[in-house]
């Protein structure tokens, strides 16, 4: 399965109200972006942190913009495997279920 440009732009909106469990220092990627990329990867059949990170790394610059990735030196940067893993472990399933409803 693939996701469309409109779906990429819409995914971060589903996660904007979820409280970020990470410390403020060191946050390089918005929580909604990490969760949206993770959801997009899973919808495309990826399983596991490495597969999600690999899928994110394969995204072109336009797709990264649609997911609202962080910009560094004029290029959109996707979260690393470590960031994806850290966020998905820390986020509460209760927060996710409320945001989707």
Backbone bond lengths (Angstrom), bond angles and torsions (degrees), N, CA, C in turn:
res aa  C-N    CA-C-N  psi(-1)  N-CA   C-N-CA  omega(-1)  CA-C   N-CA-C  phi
1 X - - - 1.450 - - 1.535 109.10 -
2 X 1.280 116.18 146.67 1.466 121.51 173.29 1.526 108.07 -121.64
3 X 1.299 116.04 161.35 1.459 119.35 176.66 1.527 108.61 -115.56
4 X 1.294 114.88 150.00 1.466 121.00 -176.09 1.524 110.93 -84.63
5 X 1.318 114.96 167.93 1.464 121.16 177.38 1.529 110.54 -59.87
6 X 1.324 117.01 -41.94 1.470 120.05 178.99 1.521 111.36 -63.60
7 X 1.317 117.09 -38.59 1.459 120.36 178.13 1.529 110.99 -66.56
8 X 1.340 116.04 -38.69 1.476 119.53 177.04 1.520 110.71 -61.53
9 X 1.324 116.66 -41.09 1.468 120.07 179.64 1.526 111.27 -69.31
10 X 1.321 117.60 -32.62 1.466 121.52 -176.20 1.529 113.32 -80.27
11 X 1.319 118.00 -31.96 1.469 120.48 -174.37 1.530 114.20 -55.19
12 X 1.327 120.33 -45.83 1.472 117.93 -179.25 1.531 113.60 -58.55
13 X 1.331 117.82 -30.27 1.469 121.32 -179.93 1.523 112.48 -60.43
14 X 1.327 117.45 -31.27 1.468 120.78 -179.42 1.522 112.20 -65.35
15 X 1.317 117.23 -21.48 1.457 120.93 -171.40 1.528 114.50 -113.98
16 X 1.317 118.42 7.02 1.467 120.56 -174.65 1.528 113.91 -68.60
17 X 1.304 118.74 -25.68 1.471 120.93 -176.92 1.529 113.74 -91.79
18 X 1.309 117.21 1.42 1.462 120.18 -178.66 1.528 108.99 -81.38
19 X 1.336 116.78 129.17 1.469 119.31 178.52 1.530 110.66 -68.12
20 X 1.313 115.76 137.06 1.461 121.50 -178.29 1.525 109.17 -82.79
21 X 1.347 117.99 119.13 1.463 120.65 -178.15 1.528 113.62 -79.55
22 X 1.321 117.28 -4.54 1.466 120.81 -176.97 1.526 111.07 -82.90
23 X 1.332 116.01 156.06 1.458 120.82 174.08 1.524 108.93 -65.18
24 X 1.302 117.31 152.22 1.460 121.36 -179.40 1.523 110.78 -65.20
25 X 1.339 117.02 -41.44 1.458 119.74 178.36 1.531 109.01 -66.56
26 X 1.296 114.89 134.29 1.456 119.38 175.33 1.514 115.56 88.67
27 X 1.317 118.42 -4.27 1.469 119.95 177.19 1.516 108.15 -71.20
28 X 1.295 116.63 112.17 1.464 119.92 -179.86 1.526 111.28 -105.05
29 X 1.308 116.36 -23.99 1.464 120.98 -178.06 1.522 109.15 -122.90
30 X 1.319 115.90 138.40 1.466 119.85 176.99 1.528 109.52 -63.45
31 X 1.324 114.90 142.43 1.458 120.57 179.15 1.523 110.79 -57.52
32 X 1.329 117.46 -44.97 1.465 121.01 -178.86 1.526 111.31 -60.04
33 X 1.326 117.56 -35.11 1.461 121.01 178.74 1.521 110.98 -68.49
34 X 1.324 117.14 -45.98 1.466 120.71 -179.73 1.531 109.92 -61.83
35 X 1.330 116.57 -44.39 1.461 119.75 -179.67 1.530 111.71 -68.10
36 X 1.322 117.49 -38.42 1.465 120.92 179.32 1.526 111.04 -65.46
37 X 1.322 117.07 -43.96 1.464 120.09 177.52 1.519 110.47 -63.59
38 X 1.318 116.86 -41.52 1.464 120.50 178.25 1.527 110.99 -62.15
39 X 1.326 116.15 -44.50 1.471 120.11 178.92 1.529 110.57 -64.28
40 X 1.326 117.20 -43.29 1.462 120.82 178.49 1.519 111.42 -60.01
41 X 1.324 116.42 -43.47 1.460 120.78 179.53 1.529 111.37 -63.22
42 X 1.322 116.48 -44.63 1.470 120.31 179.45 1.531 110.44 -64.52
43 X 1.329 116.93 -40.94 1.471 119.81 176.76 1.525 111.89 -61.05
44 X 1.324 115.90 -28.02 1.477 120.91 178.79 1.527 112.33 -90.48
45 X 1.328 116.64 8.84 1.465 120.40 173.17 1.516 116.16 97.60
46 X 1.319 117.94 4.25 1.463 119.94 -179.70 1.525 109.91 -76.64
47 X 1.319 115.53 142.30 1.459 121.66 178.38 1.514 108.57 -133.24
48 X 1.297 117.32 125.50 1.457 122.13 178.28 1.516 111.81 99.70
49 X 1.326 114.49 157.35 1.465 121.27 -175.87 1.525 112.30 -62.93
50 X 1.320 116.53 -43.08 1.462 119.98 -179.09 1.521 110.83 -64.32
51 X 1.318 117.43 -42.83 1.465 120.75 179.53 1.528 110.94 -64.12
52 X 1.323 116.83 -39.37 1.470 120.56 177.68 1.529 109.84 -63.71
53 X 1.328 116.60 -46.41 1.468 120.56 179.82 1.528 111.29 -64.48
54 X 1.320 117.05 -39.86 1.469 120.33 177.96 1.524 110.64 -63.66
55 X 1.325 116.38 -41.39 1.469 120.95 178.18 1.529 109.65 -62.65
56 X 1.329 116.34 -43.77 1.470 120.53 179.11 1.527 110.29 -61.69
57 X 1.325 116.69 -43.54 1.463 120.63 179.76 1.519 112.21 -63.70
58 X 1.317 117.12 -26.25 1.469 120.39 -178.99 1.536 112.27 -81.18
59 X 1.318 117.43 -8.90 1.467 120.75 -179.88 1.520 110.65 -69.01
60 X 1.314 116.11 139.67 1.455 120.89 174.86 1.518 110.50 -76.54
61 X 1.320 115.95 173.49 1.460 121.06 -177.85 1.528 112.27 -61.87
62 X 1.325 118.03 -39.20 1.478 120.59 179.24 1.526 110.51 -63.00
63 X 1.325 117.02 -44.78 1.468 120.80 178.76 1.523 110.34 -62.87
64 X 1.316 117.11 -40.76 1.463 121.15 179.15 1.529 110.74 -63.19
65 X 1.320 116.76 -38.19 1.467 120.47 175.74 1.520 110.55 -63.19
66 X 1.317 116.64 -41.96 1.471 120.70 -179.27 1.521 111.55 -62.35
67 X 1.325 116.76 -34.51 1.463 121.21 177.64 1.526 112.10 -81.55
68 X 1.339 117.23 -1.16 1.462 124.09 179.66 1.528 112.72 64.57
69 X 1.316 115.23 43.42 1.463 120.36 178.49 1.527 110.58 -68.82
70 X 1.292 114.91 157.21 1.459 123.06 178.91 1.524 109.59 -66.59
71 X 1.321 116.44 139.90 1.461 121.98 179.67 1.517 108.98 -102.69
72 X 1.320 115.11 129.72 1.456 121.82 178.56 1.520 108.30 -136.32
73 X 1.313 116.37 120.63 1.463 122.30 -178.53 1.536 111.81 53.66
74 X 1.334 114.90 41.16 1.456 120.84 176.20 1.516 115.77 79.03
75 X 1.317 118.27 4.50 1.473 122.21 -179.96 1.520 109.73 -122.88
76 X 1.305 116.06 142.81 1.464 120.96 176.84 1.521 109.27 -80.50
77 X 1.323 115.05 131.18 1.461 122.28 -176.94 1.523 109.16 -110.13
78 X 1.341 116.64 131.15 1.461 120.66 177.34 1.523 109.59 -91.51
79 X 1.323 117.02 155.95 1.463 119.91 178.06 1.535 110.56 -67.21
80 X 1.321 115.45 147.33 1.465 121.59 179.35 1.528 110.55 -76.17
81 X 1.319 114.80 170.89 1.468 120.16 175.69 1.526 110.09 -58.09
82 X 1.334 117.26 -41.07 1.455 120.99 179.32 1.532 111.14 -60.04
83 X 1.327 117.47 -44.94 1.470 121.48 -179.03 1.530 110.00 -65.03
84 X 1.323 116.85 -44.87 1.470 120.54 178.38 1.520 109.83 -57.97
85 X 1.315 116.73 -49.13 1.465 121.59 -179.12 1.526 110.83 -61.24
86 X 1.324 116.56 -48.59 1.457 121.61 -178.63 1.529 111.41 -58.17
87 X 1.318 116.47 -46.41 1.475 120.21 -179.19 1.523 110.82 -65.81
88 X 1.319 117.33 -46.37 1.462 119.45 -176.25 1.523 112.32 -67.44
89 X 1.311 117.62 -29.27 1.465 120.68 176.61 1.526 110.77 -73.60
90 X 1.328 116.49 -39.86 1.467 121.09 -174.85 1.530 114.51 -79.28
91 X 1.306 117.42 -28.78 1.468 119.98 -172.97 1.535 109.83 -70.99
92 X 1.298 116.30 138.35 1.463 118.69 -179.12 1.533 110.71 -83.03
93 X 1.301 115.49 139.65 1.470 119.85 179.23 1.527 110.05 -64.23
94 X 1.312 116.94 -28.33 1.454 121.04 178.05 1.536 110.12 -63.84
95 X 1.324 116.88 -43.64 1.467 121.22 178.54 1.525 110.70 -61.90
96 X 1.311 117.20 -41.67 1.455 121.11 179.42 1.521 111.92 -65.29
97 X 1.324 116.68 -43.21 1.460 119.31 -177.87 1.521 111.54 -66.33
98 X 1.319 117.62 -35.56 1.473 120.70 178.60 1.523 110.35 -68.61
99 X 1.326 118.36 -38.99 1.468 120.06 -177.50 1.517 112.36 -69.34
100 X 1.305 117.38 -28.29 1.466 120.67 -177.94 1.523 111.30 -82.01
101 X 1.319 116.97 -28.98 1.473 120.80 -178.29 1.457 111.21 -70.13
